[in-house]
Amino acid sequence: MLGPNDLPFAVAGMRVLILEKAPKDRTEGGLHIPDVAKIRYWSGVLLDAGLQARDILHDNGFKIGDEVEFGQYAGLREVWDRVVEGDHSLPDDSYSWGLIDSVAGVQKRYKCSKTGAIRAMDSIIVLNVDDLIASVELAARIRNGAARYKLGKTSDGKTQHFIERSE
């Protein structure tokens, strides 16, 4: 069983790993939204990136941990199954899992009746770095002056926009 911070695999090259954001389960007025009516957000938290993808992320002002938006049909969906509270090093037959929470196939939480450990099963998405559309945190960094767009020239004289950071 994976521990709380153990990723299921390392991404390589131009790929990034996203923890999918769970859809809302209640309306503004407090009404419960059934699973079939929930709207998938196509956004999540940037967990990891391959080496070439990290270069592109840096050039575009993204950081690991940013909330990002991505294309609807982008990527490959996998399940990140891990123990988030309690001992994750016990053999699998030492646990007796019971479902305590589920959100539209994106998140599931289980509790072990024997050890009290909490198991999380989250939807993660592996996609190409070029499929990232926007970042909430990058927009905030631009608004508060920690980053800004700048116009510059490449070595061959072409005009290019880039992100300048004050950090």
C-alpha positions, 0 to 999 in steps of 0.5 A: 500500500502506498503512503500519503505522499507516494505517487503511483508512478513517475511521469517522464518527458513531456507529461504531467500528473494532475490530481483531479478536482472533485465536483461539487456535491451541493448547490449554493442553496444546499441541495444535494446533487446526484452523481449523474448530474454532477459537472466534471471540472476538468481541473486539478492540482499539478502533482508532478512533471517530467523533466522536459515538461518542467522546463515548459512549466517554468517558461510558462510560469506554472509551478508544481502545486498550482491548480490548473485547467486542462482539455476535456479529452486530454490525458489518461485517468488512473486511480491513486490508491494510498493510505493517508492516515495510519500505518501504510506498511502493513500487509494488505490482509491486515486491513478491513476497509469500509467505505466512508465517503464517495464523490462522483467516481473522483474520490473515495475514502475508506476506514479500516475497522481494525487499525483506524487507518484512512485509505484514499482512492483519488482520480489522477490524470496523466497528460501532455504538458501542452494540454494545460490551459490555465492556472489559477495561481499563475493568474494570482501571481500576475495580479499581485505583481509576483509575475508579469508578461514581458515582450522580448526578442529571441536570439534570431530576432523574433518577438516572443512573450515570456513570464518574468518573475520577481521571486 
